[in-house]
Amino acid sequence: MISESDLGRRNFLKTAGLISAASLPLQAARAEKPKSAENPKNLIFLVADGMGTGTLSAAHFWKQHTEGVDSEWIKLYSDKTVTRSFQDTASASSFITDSAAAGSAWGCGYRVNNGTINITPDGKKPTPLFVHAKNAGKATGLVSTCSITHATPAAFAVNMESRNAEEAIADQYLEREMDVYLGGGLSSFHREDSNIIPEFEKKGYAYAGDRKSLKKAAKKDRMLGLFSEGHLPYVIDRVNDPAFKGMPNLEEMFEASLDVLSRNLNGFVLQVEAGRVDHAGHENDPATIVYEQLEFDRCIKVARNFMKKSPDTLLVVTTDHGCGGCQFTGARGMGIGLPEALDNIAKFKGSFSSMGAKFKETGKFDPETFEKLTTIKASAEKAAKVEALVPEYKGWFSAVVGHVFADELAQLTGFGWSSHNHTAEHVESVAVGPGSEAFPAFYRNNEIFGILREVLKV
């Protein structure tokens, strides 16, 4: 039976004040849910950070329109063995969580305050899920398109007062020795005053800095791959800019991590994050968020193919919260049809963020580049407005573009947005494989920890 301490419910009730004690009988009933005859040996935990239902739907529409097939996520719903759930994402400090608190709910079973990683509001430091798994003899791995020291991957392995202490998170990675770390974030390891990559190599980690060296590193038992100073560039930029030709995509990092971790006879736990879905939501960038979600969706197929060879694997596919509130919508009097909107999105050749990088270099808005990347013609008046507003938005170029060209973008893409921030919406979650029946139809994010420890026996 899942214990109260494992789920962190008592701490939540005392510190969050977001639920009533009346829900406790429901929790007790859940603990009695029948268990699988078999327990999973492996766990693959896929996270599309910041994915609301509008983002999920947009990727599905894209697949149907361009390829004539359903998205991999929607295909899961046709599998009668899949458990589909709705997840409450609140933190201890707010109905609207950040990634640190949401990841910590999964990672330690307690709802914590936004901005902290596996530190409870009363100062306790619960042991993270992947440390439990490592102590049980399982291999462990973290993969992300963000800096690997970013909030979501860190929440499975470390305890930290601030999510922003990314160099300290890298130090704790070195101390706790998960077997695979793949993503961006080179600057947190190779710093101005020190370089801790050789310390990883002394502990048996093969280091990779590009696609070619990743394949070589995957032949070893431990692997550290850092492919960008910060976050990996957006997918739309990686596929359109030759400068990123040698950078692995999320599927390649996922497959390499499976190669390494699956050698462990005791099994493994692996978290894979499409972290920049969230960033595209913050920036209200329609083409970019679709491309990011599609890359994540392809990872579901990678996981399912692996499970055909290793059916003793539990797969969880979820998100930590929504962001941006994007939807294909009829707002602003848009008369555009969905197929036309998708065709227009396909013509985008770069992210708002890539345009912002060019603006930062020159201090000038380039209408020619903007039209080349978005197909939208910018008048001299609107170009001047962008330049005037960037300082007011504290340099946040993407938000300025979304504001100045809101009508053009809406008419062209059919996308509407509710904010530049996270949302409080409940989110989709899917589990398939041995142990999946332990997931209730509705649960709070901090309940996942206890469920996973129970079914994995860690």
Backbone hydrogen bonds, N-H to C=O, Kabsch-Sander energy under -0.5 kcal/mol:
donor,donor_aa,acceptor,acceptor_aa,energy
7,L,3,S,-1.8
8,G,4,E,-1.3
9,R,4,E,-1.1
12,F,8,G,-1.7
13,L,9,R,-2.7
14,K,10,R,-2.0
15,T,11,N,-2.2
16,A,12,F,-2.8
17,G,12,F,-0.8
23,S,20,S,-1.8
24,L,21,A,-1.8
27,Q,23,S,-1.5
28,A,24,L,-2.3
29,A,25,P,-2.1
30,R,26,L,-1.9
31,A,27,Q,-1.7
32,E,28,A,-0.6
32,E,29,A,-1.1
33,K,30,R,-2.1
41,K,312,D,-2.8
42,N,312,D,-1.9
43,L,268,F,-2.0
44,I,314,L,-2.7
45,F,43,L,-0.5
45,F,270,L,-3.2
46,L,44,I,-0.7
46,L,316,V,-3.2
47,V,272,V,-2.9
48,A,318,T,-2.4
49,D,47,V,-1.0
49,D,274,A,-0.6
51,M,48,A,-1.5
52,G,50,G,-0.7
56,L,52,G,-1.9
57,S,53,T,-2.4
58,A,54,G,-2.3
59,A,55,T,-2.0
60,H,56,L,-1.7
61,F,57,S,-2.9
62,W,58,A,-2.2
63,K,59,A,-2.3
64,Q,60,H,-2.3
65,H,61,F,-2.7
66,T,62,W,-3.1
67,E,63,K,-2.1
68,G,63,K,-0.8
68,G,64,Q,-0.7
69,V,63,K,-1.3
75,K,71,S,-2.2
76,L,72,E,-1.2
76,L,73,W,-0.6
77,Y,73,W,-0.6
77,Y,74,I,-1.0
78,S,75,K,-1.5
79,D,76,L,-1.7
80,K,78,S,-0.7
82,V,79,D,-1.8
83,T,431,A,-3.2
84,R,82,V,-0.6
85,S,429,S,-3.3
86,F,441,A,-2.5
87,Q,427,V,-2.7
88,D,443,Y,-2.5
89,T,87,Q,-0.5
91,S,94,S,-2.8
92,A,112,V,-2.3
93,S,112,V,-0.6
97,T,95,F,-0.8
102,A,98,D,-2.3
103,G,99,S,-2.7
104,S,100,A,-1.9
105,A,101,A,-2.0
106,W,102,A,-1.4
107,G,103,G,-2.7
108,C,104,S,-2.8
109,G,104,S,-0.7
109,G,105,A,-1.2
110,Y,104,S,-0.6
112,V,110,Y,-0.6
116,T,113,N,-1.9
117,I,160,M,-2.8
118,N,116,T,-0.6
120,T,124,K,-2.2
123,G,120,T,-2.5
129,L,107,G,-2.3
130,F,156,F,-1.9
131,V,128,P,-0.7
132,H,128,P,-1.8
133,A,129,L,-2.2
134,K,130,F,-2.3
135,N,131,V,-2.5
136,A,132,H,-1.2
137,G,134,K,-1.8
138,K,133,A,-2.4
139,A,267,G,-2.5
141,G,269,V,-1.6
142,L,180,V,-2.4
143,V,271,Q,-2.2
144,S,182,L,-2.1
145,T,273,E,-1.4
148,I,184,G,-2.6
150,H,147,S,-2.3
154,A,150,H,-1.9
155,A,151,A,-1.8
156,F,153,P,-1.5
157,A,154,A,-2.0
158,V,154,A,-2.6
160,M,117,I,-2.8
163,R,115,G,-2.4
165,A,162,S,-1.5
166,E,164,N,-2.2
169,I,165,A,-1.9
170,A,166,E,-2.1
171,D,167,E,-2.0
172,Q,168,A,-2.1
173,Y,169,I,-2.2
174,L,170,A,-1.9
175,E,171,D,-1.8
176,R,172,Q,-2.8
177,E,173,Y,-2.1
179,D,140,T,-1.1
180,V,140,T,-1.3
181,Y,223,M,-2.2
182,L,142,L,-2.3
183,G,225,G,-2.1
184,G,146,C,-2.5
185,G,228,S,-0.9
185,G,230,G,-1.7
186,L,228,S,-2.7
187,S,229,E,-1.8
188,S,185,G,-1.6
189,F,186,L,-1.7
190,H,186,L,-3.2
191,R,189,F,-1.0
191,R,194,S,-2.7
196,I,189,F,-2.6
199,E,196,I,-0.6
200,F,196,I,-1.4
201,E,197,I,-2.1
202,K,198,P,-2.0
203,K,199,E,-0.8
203,K,200,F,-0.8
204,G,201,E,-1.7
205,Y,200,F,-1.9
206,A,222,R,-2.1
208,A,224,L,-2.4
211,R,246,G,-3.3
214,L,210,D,-1.7
215,K,211,R,-1.5
216,K,212,K,-1.2
217,A,213,S,-2.6
218,A,214,L,-2.0
219,K,216,K,-1.4
220,K,217,A,-2.2
223,M,179,D,-2.5
224,L,206,A,-2.6
225,G,181,Y,-3.3
226,L,208,A,-2.1
227,F,183,G,-2.5
232,L,145,T,-2.6
237,D,234,Y,-0.6
238,R,234,Y,-2.5
239,V,235,V,-2.4
240,N,236,I,-0.6
241,D,237,D,-1.9
244,F,241,D,-2.0
245,K,242,P,-1.8
247,M,244,F,-1.8
253,M,249,N,-2.0
254,F,250,L,-2.6
255,E,251,E,-2.9
256,A,252,E,-2.3
257,S,253,M,-2.2
258,L,254,F,-2.1
259,D,255,E,-2.0
260,V,256,A,-1.7
261,L,257,S,-2.9
262,S,258,L,-2.3
263,R,260,V,-1.2
264,N,261,L,-1.8
265,L,263,R,-0.5
267,G,264,N,-1.7
269,V,139,A,-2.3
270,L,43,L,-2.2
271,Q,141,G,-2.2
272,V,45,F,-2.5
273,E,143,V,-2.4
274,A,47,V,-2.9
275,G,273,E,-1.2
277,V,274,A,-1.0
278,D,49,D,-0.6
278,D,275,G,-0.6
279,H,275,G,-0.6
280,A,276,R,-2.2
281,G,277,V,-1.6
282,H,278,D,-2.4
283,E,279,H,-1.8
284,N,281,G,-1.1
285,D,280,A,-2.1
289,I,285,D,-2.2
290,V,286,P,-1.6
291,Y,287,A,-2.3
292,E,288,T,-2.3
293,Q,289,I,-2.2
294,L,290,V,-2.3
295,E,291,Y,-1.9
296,F,292,E,-1.8
297,D,293,Q,-2.5
298,R,294,L,-1.8
299,C,295,E,-0.9
299,C,296,F,-0.9
300,I,296,F,-0.9
300,I,297,D,-0.7
301,K,297,D,-0.9
302,V,298,R,-1.6
303,A,299,C,-2.4
304,R,300,I,-2.5
305,N,301,K,-2.5
306,F,302,V,-2.0
307,M,303,A,-2.2
308,K,304,R,-1.1
309,K,305,N,-0.8
309,K,306,F,-0.8
310,S,306,F,-2.0
313,T,310,S,-0.6
314,L,42,N,-2.7
315,L,432,V,-2.9
316,V,44,I,-2.7
317,V,430,V,-3.1
318,T,46,L,-2.5
319,T,428,E,-0.6
322,G,423,T,-0.6
323,C,50,G,-0.7
324,G,421,N,-3.0
326,C,323,C,-0.6
327,Q,416,G,-1.9
329,T,327,Q,-0.6
329,T,414,G,-2.5
333,G,330,G,-0.8
334,M,331,A,-1.4
341,A,337,G,-2.3
342,L,338,L,-2.5
343,D,339,P,-2.1
344,N,340,E,-2.2
345,I,341,A,-2.2
346,A,342,L,-1.9
347,K,343,D,-0.5
347,K,344,N,-1.0
348,F,345,I,-1.6
349,K,373,L,-2.7
350,G,373,L,-0.8
355,M,351,S,-1.5
356,G,352,F,-2.2
357,A,353,S,-1.8
358,K,354,S,-1.4
359,F,355,M,-2.2
360,K,356,G,-2.4
361,E,357,A,-1.4
362,T,358,K,-1.7
363,G,359,F,-3.9
366,D,364,K,-0.5
370,F,366,D,-2.3
371,E,367,P,-2.4
372,K,368,E,-2.1
373,L,369,T,-2.2
374,T,370,F,-1.9
375,T,371,E,-2.5
376,I,370,F,-0.5
379,S,377,K,-0.6
383,A,379,S,-2.4
384,A,380,A,-2.1
385,K,381,E,-1.7
386,V,382,K,-2.3
387,E,383,A,-2.0
388,A,384,A,-1.9
389,L,385,K,-2.0
390,V,386,V,-1.8
392,E,388,A,-0.5
393,Y,389,L,-2.1
394,K,391,P,-1.7
395,G,390,V,-2.9
396,W,393,Y,-1.5
397,F,395,G,-2.0
400,V,396,W,-1.5
401,V,397,F,-2.6
402,G,398,S,-2.3
403,H,399,A,-1.7
404,V,400,V,-3.2
405,F,401,V,-2.5
406,A,403,H,-1.1
409,L,405,F,-2.8
410,A,406,A,-2.3
411,Q,407,D,-2.6
412,L,408,E,-2.1
413,T,409,L,-2.7
414,G,410,A,-2.1
416,G,327,Q,-2.7
418,S,324,G,-2.3
419,S,324,G,-1.7
423,T,322,G,-1.6
427,V,87,Q,-2.1
429,S,85,S,-1.8
430,V,317,V,-2.7
431,A,83,T,-2.3
432,V,315,L,-2.3
436,S,433,G,-2.2
438,A,435,G,-1.6
439,F,436,S,-1.7
443,Y,86,F,-2.0
445,N,88,D,-2.3
447,E,444,R,-2.4
448,I,445,N,-1.3
450,G,446,N,-0.6
451,I,447,E,-1.8
452,L,448,I,-2.9
453,R,449,F,-2.4
454,E,450,G,-2.0
455,V,451,I,-2.6
456,L,452,L,-2.4
457,K,453,R,-1.1
458,V,453,R,-1.4
